[in-house]
Amino acid sequence: MGISYQKLTRADEDASEGYVIHALNTVYISELDRWIRLDARGNKENVQAEFSIVKERLAYHVRPELGEIDCRDNHWDLDRWLCKVLKESNNILTVHTDFDINERRNTNESYIRT
């Protein structure tokens, strides 16, 4: 099992409220010889994130035109820097993702090649 990340806008229509990091679970299916990303957020109105080994079904679809990023990465553990930021925060709404997620992805030693 592992963890993958997406950088998404806080607001629905634009990046005016900044970004959030959305974590996804990953699981290796040996019979398929591949990793599958799972969105534990679950279903709600307008969100269909059921488990599927055929088609990826995530709660949020990345919109690159808004600066959103789907890292399509796989880590064996949580990003230590991200954990530190969350532990030091008193309010999740004050946490800002003012870092280059691609840079974080390339330097994190918990990265699993997929």
C-alpha positions as CSV (number, residue, x, y, z in Angstrom):
1,M,0.0,0.0,0.0
2,G,1.1,3.6,-0.6
3,I,0.0,7.2,-0.9
4,S,-0.4,9.4,-4.0
5,Y,-1.1,13.2,-4.1
6,Q,-3.1,15.7,-6.0
7,K,-2.8,19.5,-5.7
8,L,-6.4,20.9,-6.1
9,T,-8.0,24.3,-5.8
10,R,-9.9,25.2,-2.7
11,A,-12.6,27.0,-4.7
12,D,-14.7,25.1,-7.2
13,E,-14.4,27.5,-10.1
14,D,-10.9,29.1,-9.8
15,A,-7.7,29.3,-7.7
16,S,-8.7,32.5,-5.8
17,E,-8.7,30.7,-2.5
18,G,-5.4,28.8,-3.1
19,Y,-4.8,25.1,-3.2
20,V,-5.1,22.0,-1.0
21,I,-3.3,18.6,-1.1
22,H,-5.6,15.7,-1.6
23,A,-4.1,12.3,-0.7
24,L,-5.1,9.0,-2.3
25,N,-4.4,5.5,-1.2
26,T,-2.5,3.2,-3.6
27,V,-2.6,-0.6,-3.6
28,Y,-0.5,-3.1,-5.7
29,I,-2.6,-5.8,-7.4
30,S,-0.1,-8.6,-8.1
31,E,-2.4,-10.4,-10.4
32,L,-2.5,-7.3,-12.6
33,D,1.1,-6.3,-11.9
34,R,0.2,-2.7,-11.4
35,W,-0.7,-0.1,-8.8
36,I,-4.2,1.2,-8.4
37,R,-5.1,4.5,-6.8
38,L,-8.2,4.6,-4.5
39,D,-10.1,7.6,-3.2
40,A,-11.2,6.9,0.3
41,R,-13.4,10.0,0.3
42,G,-16.3,7.9,-0.9
43,N,-19.4,8.8,-2.8
44,K,-21.7,11.7,-2.4
45,E,-23.9,13.7,-4.7
46,N,-22.0,14.3,-8.0
47,V,-19.0,12.2,-6.7
48,Q,-18.7,8.6,-7.9
49,A,-15.4,7.2,-6.5
50,E,-16.2,3.5,-6.4
51,F,-13.3,1.0,-6.4
52,S,-12.5,-0.3,-9.8
53,I,-9.6,-2.3,-11.2
54,V,-10.6,-1.4,-14.7
55,K,-11.1,2.4,-14.7
56,E,-9.7,4.8,-12.1
57,R,-12.6,6.6,-10.4
58,L,-11.4,9.5,-8.2
59,A,-13.5,12.1,-6.3
60,Y,-11.7,15.0,-8.0
61,H,-10.5,15.3,-11.6
62,V,-7.5,17.6,-12.0
63,R,-7.9,20.8,-14.0
64,P,-4.5,21.8,-15.3
65,E,-5.8,25.2,-16.5
66,L,-6.4,26.1,-12.8
67,G,-2.9,25.0,-11.8
68,E,-4.1,21.7,-10.4
69,I,-1.6,18.8,-10.5
70,D,-2.1,15.1,-10.4
71,C,1.3,13.7,-9.3
72,R,0.5,10.1,-10.2
73,D,3.2,9.3,-7.7
74,N,3.4,6.5,-5.1
75,H,4.9,6.9,-1.7
76,W,5.3,4.2,1.0
77,D,4.7,6.8,3.7
78,L,3.3,10.2,4.2
79,D,5.3,13.2,3.0
80,R,7.3,14.3,6.1
81,W,7.2,18.0,5.2
82,L,3.4,17.9,4.7
83,C,3.0,16.1,8.1
84,K,5.1,18.8,9.8
85,V,3.0,21.5,8.3
86,L,-0.2,19.9,9.4
87,K,1.0,19.2,12.9
88,E,2.1,22.8,13.4
89,S,-1.2,24.2,12.2
90,N,-4.0,25.2,14.5
91,N,-6.6,25.4,11.7
92,I,-6.6,23.4,8.4
93,L,-8.0,26.5,6.7
94,T,-4.8,28.4,7.4
95,V,-2.6,25.8,5.7
96,H,-1.4,26.9,2.3
97,T,0.4,24.9,-0.3
98,D,2.9,27.5,-1.4
99,F,5.4,25.0,-2.5
100,D,6.3,23.3,-5.8
101,I,4.6,19.9,-5.5
102,N,6.7,18.5,-8.3
103,E,9.9,19.5,-6.5
104,R,8.6,17.8,-3.3
105,R,7.8,14.7,-5.3
106,N,11.3,14.5,-6.8
107,T,13.1,14.9,-3.4
108,N,10.9,12.8,-1.1
109,E,12.9,9.6,-0.2
110,S,9.7,7.7,0.5
111,Y,8.9,7.6,-3.2
112,I,8.1,4.2,-4.8
113,R,8.7,4.0,-8.5
114,T,5.7,2.7,-10.4
